[in-house]
Amino acid sequence: MPKLLKRKFDLQEIILEIPATLRLSAPMVAGLIGQMLLSWADNLMIGPLGVTPLAACAFANNVLIVFLVFGYGVMSSVSVLASQAFGGGRKEEVGEVLLAGGLLALLCGLLLSFVAIALLPIYQFLGQPVEVVNKSKTYLIFVAASIVPTLIFTSAKSFAESVLRPWLPFWVTLTSVLLNVFLNWVFIYGNLGVIPLELTGAGLATFLSRLASMILLILIIFAVPHFRAFLLSLKSFPSKELFLRIFKHIPTLFRIGLPSGLQVIAEVGAFSFAGLMMGWLGSVSLAAHQIALTCAGTSFMIPLGVSHALTVRIGQIFGSRQNHKLLPVAASGLFFSLFIMSLSAVIFFVFARQISSWFLQTYEVVNLASNLLVIVGIFQLFDGTQIVSVGALRGMGDVRIPMLITYLAYWFLALPLSALLAFALRIGAQGIWIGLAIGLACVASLLSLRLYRMVLSPRP
């Protein structure tokens, strides 16, 4: 029996780890909120163009989110390898992972962009109005092309976070948001002597702001003294030995990243299909579902940031072989996430109707959304637990079992149960969210048990 199994569950030790987890989480959460602000800015600035451009923007982003989140999942492997190398004191290897991650991001981004653009003729068969699909094409092409710099930026961001400089990517993200708003003002409306490009201008602004953020972060990494110790191996550039050391990391990055990407697709796809089922129930159900999903997604940013931080912290501990720290660090993330999501649940329970009325004043929608938010409150606890568990497990390179758990729980339990409750038992929209909550409870339980087992008996 592994020695670690004899350790006691020390609550004081766990509480002492919370500040370190929060310090690393804070800039990551702020960066995620920055990305949300970017989406809000696009919608607010495209809105005055009319209903069709706004619908076209929403359609294009709903299509592209599948490609983008898959890319994010693949690139999460950079955090794993870089943090493990950093924890093990292998500084030059951290820099090699950065370059290998950049190369993988380039290849993955080009492939995803190509597929997203190549499928343009297929999008007309997704049941959307013809004018919306036609209006979205040039916007979609620009935003699809921006997947390449976005994934390269993500790789560089993961590197900076893994070597404990998480605020630098945040400031670059904030700069990107402000630049995007400015470029929207220029290209959408035709300011500073530019011809008004409307929705196409929004796509161009997104591409240029993402390209600028990629370039800026790379320049910072090569300019800041803290990073130089990790880039010493680049002095031999170009050399056969350096290229071999870089390329040897790519299979490992892909081995970790592919299941992570597929896992994210499983979750995003499940919620997309749930949205489709809501549409079968009618426009009121769909609108209420969108309100519930928006509220759940907003509070989800905090445990998602904690999850990213745990990937780094657990990866560093795993790389340094200080296995006695795995349990308190993982538990610190879980405890904080449960605390935050409990607060969110209370807010949704108490202020469900008021929150729903912020979005629409229609009685039927507000009434249904209020009922859904009560379920979302319970849902929050499981959602925070599962995403934090995923981040901690990823830090140890454990990605395949979590992927299988996610697929089985969402697609073979949650969605069939949602359909049964909503349609066969005629519970309607609430039945869909009850099914999702039960599936998510299953995911959270299995992943937290998996995490507990792994931190007590980690595999090399």
N, C-alpha and C positions, 0 to 999 in steps of 0.2 A: 504494500500500500504506500503511495507517495507520501513523503514526509509532510507536505503541505496540508494533507487532510486532517492533521492533528491540530491545526491552528484554531484558536478560538475566534468567534465573531466579535471583534472589539469595536463597539460603537464609537468610543472616543477616538480611536484611530481613524475611523471612517470620517467622522466630523472634521478632524484636523486636515483631511485631504480635500475637503470641499473648496476652501479658498483657492488652492492651486488649480483645481479643475475650473473654477469660475474665471480665474484670471486668463486662462487660455481660451475659455468659451466665449468671453465677452466680445472680443473683436470678430469672432466667427459669427456669432448671432447678429452683431451689428452689420456685418457684410451681407448676410442673408436678407436682413430687413432692407438693406440698400438695394438689393436685387428686386425686392418687392416694390420699392419706391420707383424703380426704373419702369416696371410694368404699369404702375399707376400713372406715371408721367406720360407714358405712351398713350394710354387710354384717354386721359384727360385732354391731351393735345390733339388727338385724332377725332375725338367726339364732335367738335364743332364742324367737322367736314360733312357730317350726316350719318344716318343709320347704316347705309350700305358700306362705307369705308370702315366704320367701327366694327361691323359684323365681319367684314373681310379680314380685318386685323385679328379679331378673336379666332376666326376659323384657321388662319395661317398659324397662329401661335399654338392652338390646340393640336394641330398636326405636327408641328416641329418640336413640341415639348417631349414627344416620345423619343425622337432622335437625340435631343439634348440631354435628357435625364439618363439615357443609356450611356452616352459619352461621359457624363459626370460619374456614373458608377464605375466605368472602366478606369477613369483617371484617379479614382480613390485609392488605387493600388500604389500610387506614388507616395501618399501619406504613410502607408504601411511600411514599405521598404525603406523610405528615407528616415522615418522615426526609429525603426529597428536598428539601422546602421548608426544613427546618431546616438542612440542609447548604448550601443556597443562600442562607442568611441572610434568608429571607422569613418573618419571625416571625409577622406577622399572618395569613399564609396557613396557617401551622401551626394556629392557633386556628380558622380557618374549616374546615379539614379535620376537626378535632375535632367541630365542630357538624354538619358534613355526615355524618361517620361515625356520630354518634349518631342522626341522623335515619334513615340507611340501616339501622342496627341495629334501630331501633324497627320500621320497616316490614318488614324481613326476619324479625325475631323474631315479629311478629304473624302473618305469613303461615305460617311454619314451625309455630308453635304451633297455629294453626287447622287446618292440614292434619293434623298429628299427632293432634289430638283428633277431627277429622272422620272419620278412618280407624278409629276404635274398633270399628265393626261388622265391619271386614275382618280384624282381628287374630285372630279365632276360627278363621280358615281357614289359619293358619300352622302347623298341626300340633301345637299345644301342648295340654296337658290343659285341659279346660273350666274346672275349678276354679282353675287358675293364671291363665287369661285373665280370668275374672270378678273374682278377687281383686286383679288389677293395675290395674283401671280407674281408681279414684279416685286412687291413687298416680300413675298415668301422667298424669292430667289436671293435677295440681299440678306435676309435674316438667316437663311440656310447657309450662305457663304460665311456668315459670321460665326458659325459653329467652330470653324478651324481656329481662329484666334481665341475664342472662348475656352476651348479645351487646352490650348497651350498656356493660356493665363491660369487655368485651373491647376495645371501641372506645376507651374512656377509658384502659385499660391500654396499648394500643398508642401512644396519644398520649404518655403519660408516659415510656414506654421510648424513644420517638423523640427526646425532648428530654433524654435522659440522666438520667432519674430512675426507674430500673427497680425500686429497692428499695421504693418507695411501694406499687405494686400488690402486691408480695410480702407486705408486712405486712398489707395489707387482705385478701389471700387467706388468710393464716394466721388472722386474726381470724374470717373467714367459716367456716373449718374448725372452730374452737373453738365458735363460735356454733351451728353445725349440730349438733355433738355435744351441746351443752346442750339445744337445742330437741328433738332426738331423745329425750333423757332425759325431757323434759317431756311431749311429745305422744305418743310411742310407749307409754310405760309409765304415763302419767297421774300425773305428779308435780306438786307445788305446787298441788294442788286441781283439776287439769285432768282431764277424762274420758279414759281410755285410748283412743287412736285407732289404735293398732297401726300397720299399714302405711300407712294414710291419714295418720297423724301424721308418719311419715317423709317423705312427699311434701310435707306442709305445712312441715315443718322445712327441707327443701331449698329450697322457694320463698322462705320468709322470709329464710333466710341469704343467698341469692343477691340478693334485693332489697336487703337491708341492705348488702351489699358494693358494689353499684352506687351506692347513695346516698352511702355513706361516701367512695368514691373520687372521686365528682363534687364533694362538699363539699371534699375535700382539694385538688383541682385549683383550685378557685376561691378557696381560702384561702391556699395556699402562695405566698409572694412570687415564687419562681422562675418560676411559670407566668404571672404577670401580663403580662409582655411579649408573650406569645402571644395574650392575650385582649383587647388594646387595641381591636380592631375592634368588640368587643361594646358599646363605649360608644355606638355609633350605633344600638343596638337600641331599638325596632324601626324598621327603615328598609328601603325597597325595595332600596337599593343593597346592604345587608348580605345580605338574603335572596337576591339575585341572585348574589352572590359565593359564598354557601354552596351554592346549588343547582347552580352550574356544576361543582362538584367531584363531584357524585353520579354522573353518567355515567362519569367516569373511574374512580371507586371501583368501580362495578359492572363496568366493562370489565376491570379487573384482578382483582376479587374473584370473579366468576362462574367463570372458568376455574380459579382456585385452589380454589374450593369443589368443582368437578367433579373436579379431580385428587384431592383428598382422598377423595371418594366412591369413585373408581375403586380406590384402595388399600384402603380399609375394606371396600368391597364384595367385593373379591377375597379378602380374608382371611375374611370372613363365609362366602363360598361354599366356601372351603377347609374351614372348619369343618363346613359341611353335608356335604361329601364324606367327612370324617372320620366323621360320624354314620352314613354308609352302610356304613362298615367295622366299626361296632360300638362299644359303650360303652367298651371298653378303649382303642381308638384315639382316641376323642373326649376321654377323660380325659387321656391322654398329650399330646394336642394342646393342651389347655387349659393344662397345666403348661408346655409349651414356649412357648406364646404369652405366658403371664404373665411368664416369665423374659425373653423377648425384649423385651416391652413395657417392663419395668422399666429395663433398660439403655438402651433407646431414648430415655428422657427426657433424657439428657445431650446427644446430638447434636441432638435436637429443640430444646432450649434454645439450643444453639449456632446452629442454623438461624435461629431467631427473632432472635438477636443479629446475625447476618450480614445479615439483611434490613434491619435498622436501620443498621448500619455501611456496608454497600454503598449503601444509599439515600442516606445523608448524603454519601458520596463522590461518588456519581453526580450529586446535586443541586448540589454545589460545583464540579463539572467537574474535580476532581483525579484524573483517570483513571489517573495513574501509580500510585495507591495501590490500585487495584482488585485487581490480581493478588496482591500480598502479603497483603492482608486476606482475600481469598477463600481463598487457600492456607493461611493461618493456621488458619482454621476447619476445613478439610479435614484438615490434619495432626493437629490436636488430636483431632478425631473419630476418625481412624484409630488414634491411640494408645490412646484410651479403649476403642474397640471391640475392639482387639487384646487388651487386658487382659481384657475380658469374654469373648472367645473362648477365651483360655487357661483362665479359670475354668470355663467350661462344658465344655471338653475334659477337664480334670483332675478336676473335682468333679461330673460329670454325675449319677452315681448318688446321691451324698449330697444334692444339691439336689433331685432327684426324690423322694427319700424324705421330704423335709420336708412334702410335700403329701399323700401317701398311702403306706401300707405294703403295698399289694397288689403282689405280685411282678410280675405281668404288666404292670401299668401302669408301675411303676418301671423295669422293663427296657426297655420301649418308649420311655418318656420320656427315659431316659438316651441311647438311640440318637438320638432326635430332637434332643436338646440339642447333640450333636456337630455335626449339620447346622446348627443355630441358630448355633453358634459361627462357622462360615464365613459364614453369612447376615448376621451382625452387621456385618462389614466393609463389605459392599455397602449395607446399610441405612443406616449412618452416612454413607456417601459420598453416597447419593442424596438424603437429607433435607437435608444441608448444602448440596448443590448447588442444590436447589430454593429454599432460603432466600436464597442469594446471587443467583440469577437473578431471584427475585421482587423483590429490592431494586432491580434495574434495570428492573422492570416487564415482564420477560420471562416470561410465564405460559402462553401458548397452546401453544407448541411443547412445553414440559415436560408439559402436560396430555395432549397427543396421544401423547407417548412413553410416559407412564404407562399410558394406556388400552391401547395396542397391546401393550406388554410384559406387562402383567398378564393381560389378557383374551384376547389372541390368541396368546400364547406360554406364560406361566406356568401358567395354569389348564388349557388343553388338554394341556400336557406333564405336569402333575400327574395328570390323569385317566388319561393313557396309561400312565404309570409305575405308578400305584397299582392300576389295574384290568386293563388289557390285559396289562401285563408282570408283574402280581401282586406288586409290591414293597410294596404296602400303604401305611401311614401315612408311612413314610420317603419313598416315592415322591412323595407330595404335597408334603412339605417340600423335597425335591430340586428339584421343578418350580418351587416358589416361589423358591428360592434362585437358580436359573438365570435366571428372569424378572427378579429383582431385580438380578442381576449385569448384565443387559442394560440395565436402567433406569439403574443407577449409572454404567456406562460411557458411555452416550449423554448423560446429563445432565452428567457431569464434562467431557466433550468440548465440549458446548454451552457450559458455563461458561467453559472455557479460551478458546474462540473469542470469547465476548462480552466478557471482561475485556480481551482484547487489542485488540478492535475494537468498543467500545461504541457503540451507536446513541443519538442524543439523544432 
